[in-house]
Amino acid sequence: MAFTLPLTFGCKKDVEAKPQLKLSKVERGDMIQTVVATGSVRPLHQIEIRSKTGGTVRRFYVEEGDSVKAGQRLFEISPESSPAEQVRAQQELRTAEVEVRQAEDDLRISRELSEKNLVPEQNRRDAERVLERANARLAAAQAEWSLIQREQLGARLDDLEIVTTSTTIVAPISGLIFTRELDQGASVTPTTSASGGTVVITMGDPSEIEFRGDVDEADVGKLKTGLTANVTVQAYQGKTFTGEIYHISPVGRYSEKEQQIVFNVRARVANDEGKLKVGMSSTAKIVVDERTDVPILDEMALFFKGDSAFVKLVTDTIAGTTEERFIALGISDGIRTEVTSGLQGGEIVSAGTAEQAE
């Protein structure tokens, strides 16, 4: 607590305006040290909905912001194969047919040699398994080629109102539709082993929210998982949402905005009331240390000689005399600091005069 006290320096009435000593009283209380992270509210788990079937979006059943149940219809895809897909499917079919013929020949030879005891019986069994796998691949290639042929047939017979069967995509979980990335009629690239495919919808559970933000390089060493993060957003002034740090990035990155290296942190945040919305700008004060009932001093009353901290302890408030006393410091919140030794609650120190403070 800071206050000012006029210095008398004698009793002459004609003395000029007296300087006022700026004082700070050592108080006992609780101290919390925090690290500040700035970021936004994000879904803890966000699912990107794609289609394994290429084509066009025939119909949407949901809008952004809709709540859906697991298994509920999201959209339909009218299958259509591109020329490249047709060529690939045809090549796959031809390759599979060649592999089956080769496997059949190998099995025939293995059987003949096995019957004459010229090769181990294991050779025949291995050849049978190779043929089995080749037949399975051929069946898959034939099925894909048949599907493409049916699509082409459907396209040729539009005048007869023969429509190819559409594929319906359903919600894998219950949750909220965050975004609809495409419009009706848009083309969709299928998900394959070589391509991730087109994202059509993003969704997730709005009750499972996280804070994602950045902390300065100088502060990341103070953090560890499990620490409490008190999150605030502009939409709810004065309200704090409690979270817990569960991830600290092991790799820093340069922030153009901050002009320094920052590290990303994530905290799970309770959102039982559903007030937090995905994308909200937010700030997290991460509690890194706490002290209970300790001597606390305003940092403006601190002085330093090298790395050693000292205060100007007021010995006579009337005369305005002080003496230097070296002290040991604990944690700080940036405004006040814990005193671990050298001062007791109730003692008064000087932070200079009011004129000096100005």
C-alpha positions as CSV (number, residue, x, y, z in Angstrom):
1,M,0.0,0.0,0.0
2,A,1.5,3.4,-1.0
3,F,0.8,6.8,0.6
4,T,2.6,10.1,1.0
5,L,3.7,11.9,4.2
6,P,4.9,15.5,4.5
7,L,8.3,16.0,5.9
8,T,8.5,18.8,8.6
9,F,12.3,19.3,8.9
10,G,11.8,21.7,11.8
11,C,9.0,24.0,13.0
12,K,9.6,27.3,11.1
13,K,6.5,28.6,9.6
14,D,8.3,30.4,6.8
15,V,9.8,27.2,5.4
16,E,9.0,26.7,1.7
17,A,6.6,23.9,0.5
18,K,7.7,20.7,2.2
19,P,8.6,17.7,0.0
20,Q,6.3,14.8,0.5
21,L,7.8,11.4,1.2
22,K,6.3,8.6,-0.9
23,L,5.8,5.7,1.4
24,S,4.9,2.0,1.0
25,K,3.7,-0.2,3.8
26,V,4.7,-3.9,3.9
27,E,1.5,-5.9,4.1
28,R,0.8,-9.6,4.5
29,G,-1.3,-11.3,1.9
30,D,-1.5,-13.9,-0.9
31,M,0.6,-13.6,-4.0
32,I,-0.1,-15.2,-7.4
33,Q,2.5,-15.2,-10.2
34,T,1.1,-15.7,-13.7
35,V,2.2,-16.0,-17.3
36,V,0.0,-14.3,-19.8
37,A,-0.9,-16.1,-23.1
38,T,-3.0,-14.5,-25.9
39,G,-4.9,-16.6,-28.4
40,S,-8.4,-17.8,-29.2
41,V,-11.0,-20.4,-28.3
42,R,-10.9,-23.5,-30.4
43,P,-12.7,-26.9,-30.4
44,L,-10.8,-29.5,-28.5
45,H,-11.6,-32.0,-31.2
46,Q,-12.5,-30.9,-34.7
47,I,-13.5,-33.4,-37.4
48,E,-13.1,-32.8,-41.1
49,I,-15.8,-34.6,-43.0
50,R,-14.7,-35.9,-46.4
51,S,-16.1,-38.4,-49.0
52,K,-14.5,-41.6,-50.2
53,T,-16.6,-41.1,-53.4
54,G,-15.8,-38.4,-55.9
55,G,-18.5,-36.4,-57.6
56,T,-20.6,-33.3,-56.9
57,V,-22.6,-32.3,-53.8
58,R,-26.1,-33.1,-54.6
59,R,-27.7,-31.9,-51.4
60,F,-26.9,-30.6,-47.9
61,Y,-29.0,-31.6,-44.9
62,V,-27.4,-29.2,-42.4
63,E,-26.4,-25.6,-42.0
64,E,-23.5,-24.0,-40.0
65,G,-24.4,-23.9,-36.4
66,D,-26.8,-26.9,-36.5
67,S,-26.6,-29.5,-33.8
68,V,-26.5,-33.1,-35.1
69,K,-26.7,-36.6,-33.7
70,A,-24.3,-39.4,-34.6
71,G,-25.6,-41.1,-37.8
72,Q,-27.6,-38.1,-38.9
73,R,-27.4,-37.3,-42.6
74,L,-25.1,-34.4,-43.5
75,F,-24.9,-34.3,-47.3
76,E,-25.3,-36.4,-50.5
77,I,-22.7,-36.9,-53.2
78,S,-23.7,-37.8,-56.8
79,P,-20.8,-40.0,-57.9
80,E,-19.0,-39.1,-61.1
81,S,-15.6,-40.3,-62.2
82,S,-13.1,-38.0,-63.9
83,P,-11.2,-39.1,-67.1
84,A,-8.1,-39.6,-64.9
85,E,-10.0,-41.9,-62.5
86,Q,-11.4,-43.9,-65.4
87,V,-7.9,-44.4,-66.8
88,R,-6.5,-45.3,-63.4
89,A,-9.3,-47.9,-62.8
90,Q,-8.8,-49.5,-66.2
91,Q,-5.1,-49.7,-65.6
92,E,-5.7,-51.2,-62.2
93,L,-8.0,-53.8,-63.7
94,R,-5.5,-54.8,-66.4
95,T,-2.7,-55.1,-63.8
96,A,-4.8,-57.2,-61.6
97,E,-5.7,-59.6,-64.4
98,V,-2.0,-60.0,-65.3
99,E,-1.1,-60.7,-61.7
100,V,-3.8,-63.4,-61.4
101,R,-2.6,-65.1,-64.6
102,Q,1.0,-65.0,-63.3
103,A,-0.1,-66.4,-59.9
104,E,-2.1,-69.2,-61.5
105,D,1.0,-70.2,-63.6
106,D,3.2,-70.1,-60.5
107,L,0.8,-72.2,-58.5
108,R,0.6,-74.8,-61.4
109,I,4.4,-75.1,-61.5
110,S,4.7,-75.3,-57.7
111,R,2.1,-78.2,-57.6
112,E,3.9,-80.1,-60.3
113,L,7.3,-79.7,-58.6
114,S,5.8,-80.5,-55.2
115,E,4.2,-83.7,-56.4
116,K,7.7,-84.8,-57.7
117,N,9.2,-83.8,-54.3
118,L,11.5,-81.3,-56.1
119,V,10.4,-78.3,-53.9
120,P,9.2,-78.1,-50.3
121,E,5.4,-78.3,-49.8
122,Q,5.6,-74.8,-48.3
123,N,6.3,-73.4,-51.8
124,R,2.9,-74.7,-53.0
125,R,1.1,-73.1,-49.9
126,D,2.9,-69.8,-50.6
127,A,1.8,-69.8,-54.2
128,E,-1.8,-70.5,-53.1
129,R,-1.7,-67.4,-50.8
130,V,-0.3,-65.2,-53.6
131,L,-3.1,-66.3,-55.9
132,E,-5.7,-65.7,-53.2
133,R,-4.4,-62.1,-52.8
134,A,-4.3,-61.5,-56.6
135,N,-7.9,-62.7,-56.9
136,A,-9.0,-60.3,-54.2
137,R,-7.3,-57.4,-55.9
138,L,-8.9,-58.4,-59.2
139,A,-12.3,-58.5,-57.6
140,A,-11.8,-55.0,-56.2
141,A,-10.6,-53.6,-59.5
142,Q,-13.6,-55.2,-61.3
143,A,-16.0,-53.7,-58.8
144,E,-14.6,-50.2,-59.3
145,W,-14.6,-50.5,-63.0
146,S,-18.2,-51.8,-63.0
147,L,-19.2,-48.7,-60.9
148,I,-17.6,-46.4,-63.4
149,Q,-19.4,-48.1,-66.2
150,R,-22.7,-47.8,-64.4
151,E,-22.1,-44.1,-63.9
152,Q,-21.4,-43.7,-67.6
153,L,-24.5,-45.6,-68.5
154,G,-26.6,-43.4,-66.2
155,A,-25.2,-40.3,-67.9
156,R,-26.1,-41.7,-71.3
157,L,-29.6,-42.6,-70.2
158,D,-30.6,-39.3,-68.6
159,D,-33.4,-38.9,-71.1
160,L,-34.9,-42.1,-69.7
161,E,-34.7,-40.6,-66.2
162,I,-32.3,-43.3,-65.0
163,V,-30.3,-41.7,-62.1
164,T,-27.2,-43.1,-60.6
165,T,-27.4,-43.9,-56.9
166,S,-26.0,-41.1,-54.7
167,T,-23.8,-41.6,-51.6
168,T,-25.1,-40.2,-48.3
169,I,-22.5,-39.0,-45.7
170,V,-23.6,-39.1,-42.1
171,A,-22.2,-37.6,-38.9
172,P,-19.6,-39.8,-37.2
173,I,-20.4,-38.2,-33.8
174,S,-22.9,-36.0,-32.1
175,G,-21.9,-32.4,-32.2
176,L,-22.2,-29.0,-33.8
177,I,-21.6,-28.1,-37.5
178,F,-18.8,-25.5,-37.5
179,T,-18.4,-24.8,-41.2
180,R,-19.8,-25.8,-44.5
181,E,-16.8,-25.5,-46.9
182,L,-18.7,-26.0,-50.2
183,D,-21.9,-25.0,-51.9
184,Q,-24.4,-27.4,-53.4
185,G,-23.2,-28.5,-56.8
186,A,-19.5,-28.2,-56.0
187,S,-17.1,-30.9,-57.1
188,V,-15.6,-33.2,-54.5
189,T,-12.3,-35.0,-54.8
190,P,-12.5,-38.4,-53.1
191,T,-10.3,-39.5,-50.2
192,T,-7.6,-41.9,-51.4
193,S,-4.2,-43.2,-50.1
194,A,-2.5,-40.6,-52.2
195,S,-4.9,-37.7,-51.5
196,G,-6.7,-36.4,-48.4
197,G,-9.7,-35.4,-50.5
198,T,-12.0,-32.4,-50.3
199,V,-13.1,-31.2,-46.9
200,V,-16.9,-30.7,-47.1
201,I,-17.9,-30.0,-43.5
202,T,-16.1,-29.4,-40.2
203,M,-17.8,-30.3,-36.9
204,G,-17.1,-31.1,-33.3
205,D,-18.4,-31.2,-29.7
206,P,-18.9,-27.5,-28.6
207,S,-18.8,-28.6,-24.9
208,E,-15.2,-29.7,-25.4
209,I,-13.4,-26.4,-25.8
210,E,-9.7,-25.5,-25.6
211,F,-7.7,-22.3,-25.4
212,R,-4.8,-22.0,-27.9
213,G,-2.4,-19.2,-27.4
214,D,1.2,-18.0,-27.4
215,V,3.6,-17.2,-24.6
216,D,6.9,-15.3,-24.8
217,E,10.1,-17.3,-25.0
218,A,11.2,-15.7,-21.7
219,D,8.2,-17.3,-19.9
220,V,7.9,-20.7,-21.4
221,G,10.4,-22.2,-18.9
222,K,8.0,-21.4,-16.1
223,L,5.3,-23.6,-17.6
224,K,4.4,-27.2,-17.2
225,T,1.3,-29.3,-17.9
226,G,-1.4,-29.4,-15.3
227,L,-1.1,-25.7,-14.4
228,T,-4.4,-23.7,-14.0
229,A,-5.2,-21.3,-16.8
230,N,-7.8,-18.5,-16.1
231,V,-9.3,-17.6,-19.5
232,T,-11.2,-14.4,-20.2
233,V,-12.9,-13.2,-23.4
234,Q,-14.2,-9.8,-24.4
235,A,-17.8,-10.9,-24.7
236,Y,-18.1,-11.7,-21.0
237,Q,-16.3,-9.0,-19.0
238,G,-15.5,-10.0,-15.5
239,K,-16.1,-13.7,-16.0
240,T,-13.3,-16.2,-15.9
241,F,-13.4,-19.7,-17.5
242,T,-11.1,-22.1,-15.7
243,G,-8.9,-24.4,-17.7
244,E,-5.8,-26.7,-17.4
245,I,-2.7,-26.7,-19.5
246,Y,-2.2,-30.0,-21.3
247,H,0.2,-29.1,-24.1
248,I,3.3,-26.9,-24.4
249,S,4.8,-26.8,-27.9
250,P,8.4,-28.1,-27.9
251,V,9.2,-25.9,-30.8
252,G,9.1,-22.1,-30.9
253,R,8.3,-19.9,-33.8
254,Y,9.0,-16.3,-34.7
255,S,5.9,-14.0,-34.4
256,E,5.8,-11.1,-36.7
257,K,3.2,-9.4,-34.5
258,E,5.3,-9.8,-31.3
259,Q,8.7,-9.5,-33.0
260,Q,10.1,-12.4,-31.0
261,I,10.0,-16.1,-30.5
262,V,6.8,-17.5,-29.0
263,F,5.6,-21.0,-27.9
264,N,2.1,-22.3,-28.4
265,V,0.2,-23.6,-25.4
266,R,-3.1,-25.4,-25.1
267,A,-5.5,-25.7,-22.2
268,R,-8.8,-27.6,-21.8
269,V,-11.5,-25.2,-20.7
270,A,-14.8,-26.0,-19.1
271,N,-17.7,-24.8,-21.2
272,D,-20.7,-26.3,-19.5
273,E,-22.9,-23.3,-20.1
274,G,-21.9,-23.1,-23.8
275,K,-20.9,-19.4,-23.6
276,L,-17.6,-19.9,-25.2
277,K,-17.8,-19.8,-29.0
278,V,-15.2,-21.2,-31.4
279,G,-13.0,-18.4,-32.7
280,M,-13.4,-16.0,-29.8
281,S,-10.3,-13.9,-29.0
282,S,-9.1,-14.8,-25.5
283,T,-6.4,-14.2,-22.9
284,A,-5.2,-16.8,-20.4
285,K,-3.4,-16.0,-17.1
286,I,-1.5,-19.2,-16.3
287,V,-0.9,-19.6,-12.6
288,V,2.8,-20.7,-12.2
289,D,3.3,-20.1,-8.5
290,E,1.3,-19.1,-5.4
291,R,2.1,-17.9,-1.9
292,T,-0.2,-17.6,1.1
293,D,0.1,-15.0,3.9
294,V,3.5,-13.6,3.1
295,P,5.0,-10.1,3.3
296,I,4.2,-8.2,0.1
297,L,5.8,-4.9,-1.1
298,D,5.0,-2.6,-4.0
299,E,7.8,-2.9,-6.6
300,M,8.1,0.8,-6.9
301,A,9.8,0.8,-3.4
302,L,12.6,-1.5,-4.6
303,F,16.2,-0.4,-5.2
304,F,19.1,-2.4,-6.5
305,K,22.9,-2.5,-6.2
306,G,24.0,-5.0,-8.8
307,D,21.8,-8.1,-8.3
308,S,21.0,-7.2,-4.7
309,A,17.7,-5.7,-3.8
310,F,17.3,-3.2,-0.9
311,V,14.7,-0.8,0.5
312,K,14.9,2.5,2.3
313,L,13.4,1.7,5.6
314,V,11.8,4.7,7.3
315,T,13.2,5.1,10.8
316,D,11.5,8.4,11.6
317,T,8.5,9.6,9.8
318,I,8.6,13.0,11.4
319,A,12.2,13.7,10.4
320,G,12.0,11.7,7.2
321,T,15.1,9.6,7.9
322,T,15.7,6.3,6.3
323,E,18.2,3.5,6.3
324,E,19.1,1.0,3.6
325,R,18.2,-2.6,4.3
326,F,18.9,-5.5,1.9
327,I,16.1,-7.9,1.4
328,A,15.4,-11.2,-0.4
329,L,12.6,-11.4,-3.0
330,G,10.2,-14.2,-3.9
331,I,7.6,-14.3,-6.7
332,S,6.1,-11.2,-8.3
333,D,2.9,-10.4,-10.2
334,G,4.6,-7.4,-12.0
335,I,3.2,-4.8,-9.6
336,R,3.9,-6.3,-6.2
337,T,6.5,-8.7,-5.0
338,E,6.9,-11.2,-2.2
339,V,9.6,-10.5,0.4
340,T,11.1,-13.7,1.7
341,S,13.5,-12.1,4.3
342,G,14.5,-8.7,5.6
343,L,11.1,-7.1,6.1
344,Q,8.0,-7.9,8.2
345,G,4.4,-6.9,7.8
346,G,3.6,-3.4,9.0
347,E,7.1,-1.9,8.3
348,I,7.2,1.2,6.2
349,V,9.7,2.0,3.4
350,S,10.3,4.9,1.2
351,A,10.0,5.0,-2.6
352,G,11.5,8.5,-2.7
353,T,9.5,11.8,-2.7
354,A,6.3,12.5,-4.5
355,E,8.2,15.0,-6.7
356,Q,10.7,12.2,-7.7
357,A,7.9,9.9,-8.5
358,E,6.5,12.4,-10.9
